[in-house]
Amino acid sequence: MTIMQVVYWLIASLGNLFFLYLLIQTGSLLNAILLISTLCYTFIGFYDLKFSPHNLNRLYPVVAYIRYFLESFRVEIQQYFIANDTEERPFSREQRSLVYQRSKNIRDTIAFGSQQNLLEENYLSLWHSLSPKAIKNDVKSIRIGGPDCTQPYEASYLNISAMSFGALSANAIEALNLGAKKANCYHNTGEGGVSPYHLKHGGDIVWQIGTGLFGCRDDEGHFNPALFEKTASNPQIKMIEIKLSQGAKPGHGGVLPKAKITHEIANIRHIPMDKDCISPATNPECTTPMALLSFIQKLRTLSGGKPIGFKLCIGNPAEFLGLCKAMLKTGITPDFITVDGAEGGTGAAPLEFTNRLGLMCMEGTYFVNNALIGVGLRNKIRIISAGKTASSFDLLAKIAVGADTVNAARTMMIALGCIQSRHCNTNLCPTGIATQDPARAKAVDVEGKSERVKNFHHNTLKNFYELVGSMGLDDPAKLTPQMIKRRSPNGLLMPIGSLIAPLKANALINGEVNEEHWKQWWEHSRADQFFVDDQSLTPSPE
């Protein structure tokens, strides 16, 4: 027997006899409580020794529960007592504090120098100018709408990314949408469809059509044109986004645990409540590049000419170039492309999919921008970059490598009060944001938290314009990839754009490409199918 097993038998036998004797002799309440305690200890230990499925409990009866108790608070213990300001993932204490400070309109400066390792390999930075410019923090927007769009939309540089009602509570959705209205930016619905909480406060909406077609599907799960047209006609819906894949789990459908499925969510999505809601990995209307473009054209017609785009996380670059070939062949182009990053997001996802699939947001954005330039379509299509934006530098870097606008999801949740407890997939969110438990959701004060969303948006843009001005530029449109510097292994600062030379206009269709990887991707791409079976192609464009 182990030492703890011996200790258990001693306490169980001698302890029970001793306190039973004292109780008989004195009849005191205290001795009765102590006897009940030792009896409970005995019964629990006996179960552990004979029936427990856990090895630890069998070898360390009763005391093994201390380990499980402490483990249940491991994330909080690490976050509050162990980790420093820069080492946590996915957002460090420094990043979260910045979001909290800007959302609360309190001092966001730091003292005594940077805590970052400025010589760390791959560290990103900028070169400032001795002739900085002052850019007014007025309302600046990016027009989204290609040649076939009759209802273009003026978008902010920073917007609220896709988060579904279902993944987030009703109060959280309301606070985000009201915040979007106050900030004059848009709010993406996520793949869960348009809910009453997205529409309640009148903020601009981007309706995401996920692979499950929630909100525009019939009872069999097929696309319902009439239902789509009815919803898309709502003037609050400014754009429609078709989700092909997302950075949190590229190649995998969305996951909403059944613990978070209420009657209301089931009715909105047209799904059962007795099992997890798992969307298919492939959008059934977009199985080939040609089918995707045909679907875009159909949605544009049904919506009355609103901007239609699609969202994806870039995987095999040749497959995206196949989409470009299909655009050239059909003459149909999306109004925008949202590039998600492998950094992940708010969605629940299998570990391997989150950790091992997809290009990161900046890599994907840089590639898509160059691909569209190379086929002569960049002037018709806007690029929206969606992936881990906490600071004004994150916003600037994505625009510099090719994005027109940027979406943020998790930092908008942090602005609402998220503490990065990482319980989003359990329905036990301690802040009431990522839960369908009404008692928890009540903790989110819609009016107060919407102000924080607005403040975070305003202050991030304010510092973004200042950062652009510090580089001697008077317009964010003048940012280029060469302006972002990456620390190389030998300690030098190298422009991101120099690692792979950007393509010239029409270079791919004119055959004016010298770089071998671009040639390979272009040669292997197909307009009639996505899958490219040659996995030996050069993987990373950044």
C-alpha positions as CSV (number, residue, x, y, z in Angstrom):
1,M,0.0,0.0,0.0
2,T,1.0,3.6,-0.6
3,I,1.7,5.9,2.4
4,M,-1.6,7.8,1.7
5,Q,-3.6,4.5,1.7
6,V,-2.1,3.7,5.1
7,V,-3.0,7.2,6.3
8,Y,-6.5,6.7,5.0
9,W,-7.0,3.4,6.9
10,L,-5.6,4.9,10.1
11,I,-7.9,7.9,10.0
12,A,-10.9,5.8,8.9
13,S,-10.5,3.3,11.7
14,L,-9.0,5.1,14.6
15,G,-10.7,8.5,13.9
16,N,-14.2,7.0,13.7
17,L,-13.6,5.0,16.9
18,F,-12.1,7.9,18.8
19,F,-14.8,10.5,18.0
20,L,-17.6,7.9,18.5
21,Y,-16.1,7.3,22.0
22,L,-16.0,11.0,22.7
23,L,-19.6,11.5,21.5
24,I,-20.8,8.7,23.8
25,Q,-18.9,10.1,26.7
26,T,-19.8,13.8,26.2
27,G,-22.8,14.0,23.8
28,S,-21.4,17.3,22.5
29,L,-22.5,18.7,19.1
30,L,-18.8,19.3,18.2
31,N,-17.9,15.7,18.6
32,A,-21.0,14.7,16.6
33,I,-19.8,16.9,13.7
34,L,-16.3,15.5,13.9
35,L,-17.7,12.0,13.8
36,I,-19.8,12.7,10.8
37,S,-16.8,14.3,9.1
38,T,-14.6,11.2,9.6
39,L,-17.5,8.9,8.5
40,C,-17.8,11.0,5.2
41,Y,-14.0,10.7,4.9
42,T,-14.3,7.0,5.3
43,F,-17.1,6.5,2.7
44,I,-15.4,8.7,0.1
45,G,-12.1,7.0,0.6
46,F,-13.7,3.6,0.3
47,Y,-15.3,4.6,-3.0
48,D,-12.0,5.9,-4.2
49,L,-10.1,2.7,-3.3
50,K,-12.7,0.3,-4.8
51,F,-14.6,2.0,-7.5
52,S,-13.0,5.3,-8.6
53,P,-12.0,5.4,-12.4
54,H,-9.1,7.7,-11.5
55,N,-5.7,6.3,-10.7
56,L,-4.9,9.2,-8.4
57,N,-7.9,8.5,-6.3
58,R,-7.1,4.9,-5.9
59,L,-3.6,5.6,-4.7
60,Y,-4.3,8.8,-2.8
61,P,-7.9,8.4,-1.5
62,V,-9.7,11.6,-0.6
63,V,-6.6,13.9,-0.8
64,A,-6.5,13.5,-4.6
65,Y,-9.5,15.8,-4.7
66,I,-7.3,18.7,-3.6
67,R,-5.4,18.3,-6.9
68,Y,-8.6,18.5,-8.9
69,F,-9.8,21.5,-7.0
70,L,-6.6,23.4,-7.5
71,E,-6.6,22.4,-11.2
72,S,-10.0,23.9,-11.7
73,F,-8.5,27.3,-10.9
74,R,-5.2,26.7,-12.7
75,V,-5.9,29.4,-15.4
76,E,-6.9,32.0,-12.9
77,I,-4.0,31.2,-10.6
78,Q,-1.5,31.5,-13.5
79,Q,-3.2,34.7,-14.8
80,Y,-3.4,36.5,-11.5
81,F,-0.3,35.3,-9.6
82,I,2.3,33.8,-11.9
83,A,2.3,35.2,-15.5
84,N,4.0,38.5,-16.2
85,D,2.6,41.2,-18.4
86,T,3.8,39.9,-21.7
87,E,3.8,36.1,-21.7
88,E,0.1,35.1,-21.6
89,R,-1.7,33.7,-24.7
90,P,-3.6,34.5,-26.7
91,F,-3.7,38.0,-25.3
92,S,-1.1,39.1,-22.8
93,R,-1.9,41.1,-19.7
94,E,-0.4,44.1,-21.4
95,Q,-2.7,43.8,-24.4
96,R,-5.8,43.2,-22.3
97,S,-5.0,46.1,-20.0
98,L,-4.7,48.4,-23.1
99,V,-8.1,47.3,-24.3
100,Y,-9.6,47.9,-20.8
101,Q,-8.0,51.3,-20.4
102,R,-9.1,52.5,-23.9
103,S,-12.6,51.1,-23.4
104,K,-12.9,53.0,-20.1
105,N,-11.4,56.2,-21.4
106,I,-8.7,56.2,-18.8
107,R,-4.9,56.7,-19.0
108,D,-3.3,54.1,-21.4
109,T,0.3,55.2,-21.3
110,I,3.1,53.2,-19.7
111,A,6.1,54.2,-17.7
112,F,9.8,53.2,-17.4
113,G,10.2,51.8,-20.9
114,S,9.0,48.8,-22.9
115,Q,8.6,45.4,-21.4
116,Q,8.9,43.8,-24.9
117,N,12.2,42.2,-26.1
118,L,12.9,44.5,-29.0
119,L,15.6,42.2,-30.3
120,E,13.4,39.1,-30.4
121,E,13.4,37.3,-33.7
122,N,10.3,38.2,-35.8
123,Y,9.5,41.2,-33.6
124,L,7.6,43.8,-35.7
125,S,8.2,47.5,-35.6
126,L,8.1,50.7,-37.6
127,W,10.5,53.5,-38.7
128,H,9.2,56.9,-37.7
129,S,9.8,60.1,-39.6
130,L,11.5,63.3,-38.4
131,S,8.6,65.1,-40.2
132,P,5.5,63.6,-38.6
133,K,2.1,64.6,-39.9
134,A,-1.1,65.5,-38.0
135,I,-4.1,63.5,-39.1
136,K,-7.4,64.7,-37.7
137,N,-9.4,62.0,-35.9
138,D,-12.5,62.7,-37.9
139,V,-14.8,60.2,-39.6
140,K,-12.9,58.4,-42.3
141,S,-14.4,55.5,-44.2
142,I,-13.7,53.0,-46.9
143,R,-16.3,52.5,-49.7
144,I,-17.1,48.8,-50.2
145,G,-18.9,48.0,-53.4
146,G,-17.7,46.8,-56.8
147,P,-18.9,47.5,-60.3
148,D,-22.1,45.4,-59.9
149,C,-23.0,46.7,-56.5
150,T,-25.8,49.3,-56.4
151,Q,-25.9,49.9,-52.7
152,P,-22.2,50.5,-51.7
153,Y,-21.4,50.8,-48.0
154,E,-19.0,53.2,-46.2
155,A,-17.1,51.2,-43.7
156,S,-14.9,52.2,-40.8
157,Y,-11.2,51.2,-40.6
158,L,-12.1,49.2,-37.5
159,N,-15.2,47.1,-37.1
160,I,-16.8,44.3,-35.0
161,S,-16.0,40.9,-36.3
162,A,-18.2,37.8,-36.5
163,M,-19.6,36.6,-33.2
164,S,-22.9,34.7,-33.2
165,F,-25.9,34.9,-31.0
166,G,-25.6,31.5,-29.4
167,A,-21.8,31.8,-28.9
168,L,-22.5,35.1,-27.2
169,S,-25.4,36.1,-24.9
170,A,-28.3,38.3,-25.9
171,N,-27.0,41.1,-23.7
172,A,-23.5,40.9,-25.2
173,I,-24.9,41.0,-28.8
174,E,-27.1,44.0,-27.9
175,A,-24.1,45.8,-26.3
176,L,-21.9,45.2,-29.4
177,N,-24.6,46.4,-31.8
178,L,-25.4,49.5,-29.8
179,G,-21.6,50.1,-29.5
180,A,-21.3,49.8,-33.3
181,K,-24.0,52.3,-33.8
182,K,-22.3,54.8,-31.5
183,A,-18.9,54.2,-33.1
184,N,-20.3,54.4,-36.6
185,C,-18.9,51.0,-37.6
186,Y,-20.5,47.7,-38.6
187,H,-21.3,44.6,-36.6
188,N,-20.9,41.2,-38.2
189,T,-23.6,38.7,-37.0
190,G,-21.4,35.6,-37.2
191,E,-22.8,32.4,-38.8
192,G,-25.7,32.1,-36.3
193,G,-27.9,34.4,-38.3
194,V,-29.6,37.7,-37.7
195,S,-31.3,37.7,-34.3
196,P,-33.7,40.3,-32.7
197,Y,-30.7,41.4,-30.6
198,H,-28.7,42.4,-33.6
199,L,-31.6,44.5,-34.8
200,K,-32.8,46.1,-31.6
201,H,-30.6,49.1,-31.5
202,G,-30.1,49.9,-35.2
203,G,-26.4,49.4,-35.6
204,D,-25.1,48.6,-39.1
205,I,-25.1,44.8,-39.7
206,V,-23.0,42.5,-41.9
207,W,-25.0,39.3,-42.2
208,Q,-22.8,36.3,-42.4
209,I,-24.1,33.3,-44.2
210,G,-22.3,30.3,-42.7
211,T,-21.9,26.8,-44.0
212,G,-25.1,25.8,-42.1
213,L,-27.0,28.6,-43.9
214,F,-28.6,29.7,-40.6
215,G,-31.3,32.3,-41.1
216,C,-31.9,31.4,-44.8
217,R,-32.4,27.7,-44.9
218,D,-35.5,25.5,-45.1
219,D,-36.3,22.7,-42.7
220,E,-34.1,20.3,-44.6
221,G,-31.1,22.7,-44.4
222,H,-31.2,23.8,-48.0
223,F,-30.8,27.5,-49.1
224,N,-34.2,29.3,-49.1
225,P,-34.1,32.3,-51.5
226,A,-37.4,33.7,-50.3
227,L,-36.3,33.7,-46.6
228,F,-32.9,35.2,-47.6
229,E,-34.6,38.0,-49.7
230,K,-36.9,38.9,-46.8
231,T,-34.1,39.2,-44.3
232,A,-31.6,40.9,-46.7
233,S,-34.2,43.6,-47.5
234,N,-33.8,45.0,-44.0
235,P,-32.1,48.4,-44.4
236,Q,-30.0,47.8,-41.2
237,I,-28.2,45.0,-43.1
238,K,-25.5,46.7,-45.1
239,M,-23.5,43.8,-46.5
240,I,-23.7,40.0,-46.8
241,E,-20.7,37.8,-46.1
242,I,-20.5,34.1,-47.2
243,K,-18.3,32.1,-44.8
244,L,-16.1,29.5,-46.4
245,S,-13.8,28.9,-43.5
246,Q,-12.6,30.7,-40.3
247,G,-9.3,31.0,-38.7
248,A,-10.3,29.3,-35.4
249,K,-10.9,26.0,-37.3
250,P,-10.3,26.1,-41.0
251,G,-11.5,23.0,-42.7
252,H,-14.0,22.4,-39.9
253,G,-17.6,23.5,-39.4
254,G,-18.8,25.8,-36.7
255,V,-19.6,24.2,-33.3
256,L,-22.2,25.4,-30.8
257,P,-22.4,23.0,-27.8
258,K,-25.9,21.8,-27.0
259,A,-25.5,23.3,-23.5
260,K,-25.8,26.7,-25.2
261,I,-28.8,25.9,-27.5
262,T,-32.0,27.5,-26.2
263,H,-35.4,27.3,-27.7
264,E,-34.9,30.8,-29.2
265,I,-31.6,29.9,-30.8
266,A,-33.0,26.6,-32.2
267,N,-35.9,28.6,-33.8
268,I,-33.6,31.2,-35.3
269,R,-31.2,28.6,-36.7
270,H,-33.9,25.9,-37.5
271,I,-31.9,23.3,-35.6
272,P,-32.7,20.6,-32.9
273,M,-31.8,21.2,-29.2
274,D,-30.8,17.7,-28.2
275,K,-27.3,17.7,-29.8
276,D,-24.4,20.0,-30.6
277,C,-25.0,22.3,-33.6
278,I,-22.1,21.4,-36.0
279,S,-22.1,23.2,-39.3
280,P,-20.7,21.3,-42.3
281,A,-17.1,22.0,-43.2
282,T,-18.1,23.0,-46.7
283,N,-20.7,25.6,-47.7
284,P,-23.2,23.5,-49.7
285,E,-23.8,26.4,-52.2
286,C,-20.1,27.0,-52.8
287,T,-18.5,23.6,-53.5
288,T,-16.4,25.0,-56.4
289,P,-15.0,28.4,-57.4
290,M,-17.6,28.7,-60.1
291,A,-20.4,27.8,-57.7
292,L,-19.3,30.3,-55.2
293,L,-19.3,33.1,-57.8
294,S,-22.7,32.0,-59.0
295,F,-24.0,32.1,-55.4
296,I,-22.5,35.6,-55.0
297,Q,-24.4,36.8,-58.1
298,K,-27.6,35.2,-56.8
299,L,-27.3,36.9,-53.4
300,R,-26.5,40.3,-55.0
301,T,-29.6,40.1,-57.0
302,L,-31.8,38.9,-54.2
303,S,-30.5,41.6,-51.8
304,G,-31.1,44.4,-54.2
305,G,-27.5,45.1,-55.0
306,K,-25.9,45.1,-51.6
307,P,-22.2,44.3,-51.2
308,I,-21.6,40.6,-51.2
309,G,-18.3,39.0,-50.2
310,F,-16.8,35.9,-48.7
311,K,-14.7,35.1,-45.7
312,L,-11.9,32.5,-45.6
313,C,-8.7,31.5,-43.9
314,I,-6.0,31.0,-46.5
315,G,-4.7,27.5,-46.8
316,N,-3.3,26.2,-50.1
317,P,-2.5,29.4,-52.1
318,A,-3.2,27.6,-55.4
319,E,-6.9,27.2,-54.4
320,F,-7.4,30.9,-53.9
321,L,-5.7,31.5,-57.3
322,G,-8.3,29.1,-58.7
323,L,-10.9,31.5,-57.4
324,C,-9.2,34.3,-59.2
325,K,-9.2,32.3,-62.4
326,A,-12.9,31.7,-62.0
327,M,-13.5,35.5,-61.5
328,L,-11.6,36.2,-64.7
329,K,-13.5,33.5,-66.6
330,T,-17.0,34.5,-65.4
331,G,-16.6,38.2,-64.9
332,I,-18.2,37.9,-61.5
333,T,-16.3,39.4,-58.6
334,P,-17.1,39.7,-54.9
335,D,-17.3,43.2,-53.4
336,F,-15.0,42.2,-50.6
337,I,-13.0,39.4,-49.2
338,T,-12.5,38.9,-45.5
339,V,-9.2,37.2,-44.7
340,D,-9.3,35.4,-41.3
341,G,-6.1,34.3,-39.6
342,A,-4.9,31.1,-38.0
343,E,-4.5,33.0,-34.7
344,G,-8.0,31.7,-33.9
345,G,-11.0,33.4,-32.5
346,T,-14.0,33.2,-30.2
347,G,-15.3,29.9,-31.7
348,A,-14.9,26.5,-30.1
349,A,-12.5,24.3,-32.1
350,P,-10.5,21.1,-32.0
351,L,-7.0,21.7,-30.7
352,E,-5.2,20.4,-33.8
353,F,-7.3,22.7,-36.1
354,T,-6.6,25.8,-34.1
355,N,-2.9,25.1,-33.7
356,R,-1.9,23.6,-37.0
357,L,-4.0,24.8,-39.9
358,G,-4.1,28.0,-42.0
359,L,-2.0,31.0,-42.7
360,M,-1.8,33.8,-40.1
361,C,-3.8,36.9,-40.8
362,M,-1.0,39.1,-42.0
363,E,0.4,36.3,-44.2
364,G,-3.0,35.6,-45.7
365,T,-3.8,39.3,-46.2
366,Y,-0.4,39.9,-47.9
367,F,-1.0,37.0,-50.2
368,V,-4.6,37.9,-51.2
369,N,-3.6,41.5,-51.9
370,N,-0.8,40.4,-54.2
371,A,-2.9,37.7,-55.9
372,L,-5.7,40.3,-56.7
373,I,-3.0,42.7,-58.0
374,G,-1.5,39.9,-60.1
375,V,-4.8,39.2,-61.9
376,G,-5.8,42.8,-62.3
377,L,-8.8,42.7,-59.9
378,R,-7.6,44.6,-56.8
379,N,-9.4,47.8,-57.8
380,K,-12.7,46.0,-57.8
381,I,-12.4,44.1,-54.5
382,R,-11.9,45.4,-50.9
383,I,-9.9,43.3,-48.5
384,I,-11.1,43.0,-44.8
385,S,-8.5,41.6,-42.4
386,A,-9.8,39.7,-39.4
387,G,-7.4,38.4,-36.8
388,K,-6.2,39.3,-33.3
389,T,-6.3,43.1,-33.3
390,A,-5.6,44.6,-29.9
391,S,-3.7,47.7,-30.6
392,S,-3.4,50.5,-33.1
393,F,-0.2,48.9,-34.4
394,D,-2.1,45.6,-35.1
395,L,-4.6,47.7,-37.1
396,L,-1.8,49.5,-39.0
397,A,0.2,46.4,-39.8
398,K,-2.8,44.7,-41.4
399,I,-3.6,47.7,-43.5
400,A,0.0,48.0,-44.5
401,V,0.2,44.5,-45.9
402,G,-2.9,45.0,-48.0
403,A,-6.1,45.3,-46.0
404,D,-8.6,48.1,-46.6
405,T,-10.4,47.6,-43.2
406,V,-10.0,45.4,-40.2
407,N,-12.4,43.4,-38.0
408,A,-11.8,42.7,-34.3
409,A,-13.7,40.1,-32.3
410,R,-12.0,39.0,-29.0
411,T,-10.8,42.5,-28.1
412,M,-14.4,43.8,-28.6
413,M,-15.3,41.0,-26.0
414,I,-12.6,42.3,-23.7
415,A,-14.1,45.8,-24.1
416,L,-17.3,44.3,-22.8
417,G,-15.5,42.9,-19.8
418,C,-14.2,39.5,-20.9
419,I,-11.3,38.3,-18.6
420,Q,-9.9,35.6,-21.0
421,S,-11.1,32.8,-18.7
422,R,-11.3,30.6,-21.8
423,H,-14.7,29.1,-20.8
424,C,-16.4,30.2,-24.0
425,N,-17.3,26.7,-25.0
426,T,-18.7,25.6,-21.6
427,N,-21.7,28.0,-21.1
428,L,-20.0,28.9,-17.8
429,C,-18.5,32.3,-18.9
430,P,-17.8,34.2,-15.6
431,T,-18.6,37.6,-17.1
432,G,-21.9,36.7,-18.8
433,I,-20.6,37.4,-22.3
434,A,-20.1,33.9,-23.9
435,T,-23.0,32.1,-22.3
436,Q,-26.8,31.4,-22.7
437,D,-27.3,31.2,-18.9
438,P,-29.8,34.0,-18.3
439,A,-28.5,34.6,-14.7
440,R,-25.0,35.1,-15.9
441,A,-26.0,37.1,-19.0
442,K,-27.7,39.7,-16.9
443,A,-24.2,40.8,-15.7
444,V,-23.7,42.5,-19.0
445,D,-25.1,46.1,-18.8
446,V,-26.0,46.9,-22.4
447,E,-25.8,50.7,-22.2
448,G,-22.7,50.8,-20.1
449,K,-20.8,48.2,-22.1
450,S,-21.8,49.7,-25.4
451,E,-20.0,52.9,-24.3
452,R,-16.9,50.8,-23.7
453,V,-17.1,49.4,-27.2
454,K,-17.4,52.9,-28.6
455,N,-14.5,54.2,-26.5
456,F,-12.2,51.3,-27.6
457,H,-13.1,51.9,-31.2
458,H,-12.6,55.7,-31.0
459,N,-9.3,55.5,-29.0
460,T,-7.8,52.8,-31.1
461,L,-8.5,54.8,-34.3
462,K,-7.2,57.9,-32.6
463,N,-3.9,56.3,-31.9
464,F,-3.9,54.6,-35.3
465,Y,-4.0,58.0,-37.0
466,E,-1.3,59.3,-34.7
467,L,0.9,56.3,-35.5
468,V,0.4,56.8,-39.3
469,G,1.3,60.4,-38.8
470,S,4.4,59.6,-36.9
471,M,5.7,57.8,-40.1
472,G,5.4,61.0,-42.1
473,L,2.2,59.9,-43.8
474,D,-1.0,61.9,-44.1
475,D,-3.2,59.0,-45.3
476,P,-3.4,55.3,-44.2
477,A,-3.8,54.4,-47.9
478,K,-0.1,55.3,-48.3
479,L,1.0,52.5,-46.0
480,T,3.0,49.7,-47.7
481,P,4.3,46.3,-46.6
482,Q,7.9,47.6,-46.8
483,M,7.1,50.0,-43.9
484,I,6.6,47.1,-41.5
485,K,10.0,45.9,-40.2
486,R,10.6,42.3,-38.9
487,R,13.6,41.4,-36.8
488,S,15.6,38.8,-38.7
489,P,17.5,35.9,-37.1
490,N,20.8,37.8,-37.5
491,G,19.4,40.8,-35.7
492,L,18.7,43.1,-38.7
493,L,15.4,44.7,-39.4
494,M,14.0,43.6,-42.7
495,P,10.9,45.0,-44.5
496,I,8.1,42.4,-44.6
497,G,7.5,43.1,-48.3
498,S,11.1,42.2,-49.2
499,L,10.8,38.6,-48.1
500,I,8.6,37.9,-51.2
501,A,8.5,40.6,-53.8
502,P,5.0,42.0,-54.5
503,L,3.4,41.2,-57.8
504,K,3.0,43.9,-60.5
505,A,-0.5,44.6,-61.9
506,N,-1.7,41.7,-64.2
507,A,1.6,39.9,-63.7
508,L,-0.1,36.5,-63.3
509,I,-2.3,36.7,-66.4
510,N,0.5,38.2,-68.5
511,G,3.0,35.5,-67.4
512,E,5.4,38.1,-66.0
513,V,6.1,36.3,-62.8
514,N,9.7,35.4,-62.0
515,E,9.1,33.9,-58.5
516,E,9.0,30.1,-58.6
517,H,6.3,29.7,-55.9
518,W,3.9,32.1,-57.7
519,K,4.4,30.2,-60.9
520,Q,3.7,26.9,-59.2
521,W,0.5,28.1,-57.5
522,W,-0.8,29.7,-60.7
523,E,-0.1,26.6,-62.8
524,H,-1.8,24.2,-60.3
525,S,-4.9,26.4,-59.7
526,R,-8.2,25.5,-61.3
527,A,-11.4,27.5,-61.8
528,D,-13.6,24.4,-61.7
529,Q,-12.5,22.9,-58.3
530,F,-10.9,24.0,-55.1
531,F,-8.8,21.0,-54.2
532,V,-5.2,21.0,-55.4
533,D,-3.5,17.6,-54.9
534,D,0.1,18.9,-55.0
535,Q,0.9,19.7,-51.4
536,S,4.6,20.2,-52.1
537,L,4.1,23.8,-53.1
538,T,6.0,26.5,-51.2
539,P,3.8,27.1,-48.2
540,S,4.3,30.6,-46.8
541,P,4.2,33.9,-48.7
542,E,5.5,36.0,-45.9
